[in-house]
Amino acid sequence: MGELIKKHKIALFVGDTTGGATSWTRIRKSTAFNLSMNPVTNEFDYIADETPTTELDHYAPSLNQSLTMYKGEPDYEKIFPKFFNMDVGSDASMPVLIVFFQEGLDSKAETQTHFKAWQAPNARFVANELDSVAGTLTCDLYFNGGIEKGYVTVTDGTPVFTEGSYTVGA
């Protein structure tokens, strides 16, 4: 029987990019991680077929988050200003990184340092609701412009994203 993938094995990071380098903050105090693929389809009713055919054009991923608000926690300090300022347009843009820690790429190495990852460099932060009774701030992250597929190298807990495939021993 295979290994059950637990919630802590898939990590969300939001970033700041300055001077071409991105520094990442891991979202840790969220109680939701609902990654929706949002498939975009078209239906064609071809004359040679009895029933219509559905074609898959592309995906438009989005991620719903419910952040438990702890003043002083890095994830709260990163997200709350976007909510407070009601950022729109390019001000609502932030890079997003999803690391699939269950997908180690170092073959059979005892300690994995390279993992499959997606980066959305132009994700949009959309604030939904601040619930002071529950102590939560809910938002959506839309992966505008698509996803770069690649891997991260993790050193001292800090991920560095590289687009493309990882070659063991490279």
N, C-alpha and C positions, 0 to 999 in steps of 0.2 A: 504494500500500500504506500502511496506517495505521502509527501509531507504537506500538511495543511498550512496554507499561507496565512500568517497572522497579521493583524493590522499594522504593527510596528515595522513590518518588512517593506512597506510601501510608504515612502516619505515625500512630503511636499515641502519645497523650499521656495521662498520669494526673494527677489534680489534687487540690488542697487547696482547700476553700472556707471562707473566713472573711469575715464581714461582707458576705455576698452576692456577693463577687467570687471567682472561681476563678483560682488560679495553676497553670500547667501545666508538667509535666516531660515532655520527650519521651523515650520509650523508644528508646535508640540501640544498646545492646549486646545486643540479642536476636538469636538465630539462627533464630527461628521467628515466623511471623505467619500463623497458620491461623485465619481468620475463618470459623466454621461458622454457617450460617443456621438450622440445626435446625428445619426446617418441622414444624409440628404439623398433622396431618391427621385427618380422620374419614372412615370408609367407610360409605356408605349403600347398602343393597340395595333400591332402589326396585322396587315391584311391576311397573311398566311396562317396566323394562329387563331385558335378558337377563343382563347382568353388573353387578356393583356399581360405584358411582361414588365416587371419592375427591374429597373437598372439602378445600381448603386453608383452615385456620382462621386461622393466624398464624405468625409466625416467633419463635423464641426464641434470638437470636444469642448466641454465646460466642466467645471468642478465647483460643487457647492460645499461651502465651509460654514461651520458653526463654531466660532472661536469663543472659548470661555475666557472672560476678561480678567486678567491678573496684571494690574499696574506694575510695571517694572520688568515683566517678562519680555524677552526680545520680540516674540511674535506679536504681542499686543502693541508694543511700541512701534512696530512696522506697519500694522494694519490700521490702528485707530486714527492716525493723521489723515489717511485717505478717506475714511468715513467722515471725520470732523470737517475737513475742507470741502467735502462733496465734490471730489475731483471728477472731472469729465474730460473727454477728448484725450489728448496725449498725456495730460496730467494723471489720468486714470491708468496709464500704461505701466506695467511692471513685468520684468522677466520672471518666469515660473519654471521650476525644475521639479520633475518627478523622478525619483530614484527607486528602482525596483531591486531592493536589497536581496530578495530571494533569487535573483538572477545574477549570481556571481560569475565572472568571466575568467577567473584564474585557474581554469581547468580543475584539478583536484587539490589545489593548494589548501593548506589548513586554514590560513588566514586570507580571506578575500579582500582585495583592495580596488577591484574594478567591477562595476555593476552596470547593467543596462539602464538607460535613462532617456527621458524625453525632455527637451527644452522648448518652451514657447517664449521667444524673446520679446514678443509684443502683446502679451496677455493683457486683458482689460479687467480691472477691479471694479465690480459693481456692488455697492452696499445695498443690502436689503432691509435689515432690521436690527436695531439695538434693543434688547430685552433686558431692562435693568433688574427685573424680578428674577429671571433665570441667570442673569450675569453673562449674557451671550451677545455676540455681534455676528450676524449672519451675512454672508456675501457670496457672490458667484465670481469665478475667474473664467473668462472666455479666452480661448487660445487663438486669438486673432492672428491671421497670417500663417497659420499652420504650425506644425511640430517638427523640430529637428530631432532626428533619431540618432542616438549615439550611446556613449557610456560616460560614467564619471569615474575619476580616480579619487579615492578618499584618503587624505592624509591628516592625521590628528583630528578627525571628525569633519574636516572641511572638504566639500566636493568641488572638483574642477571638471567641467563638462567638455567633452570632445565629440564633435559630430563625426559619424561614420562608425565603422566596425573596429573592434578591438582585436589585436593579434597577440596571443599569448607569447610572452617573451620579447615583445617588441620594445 
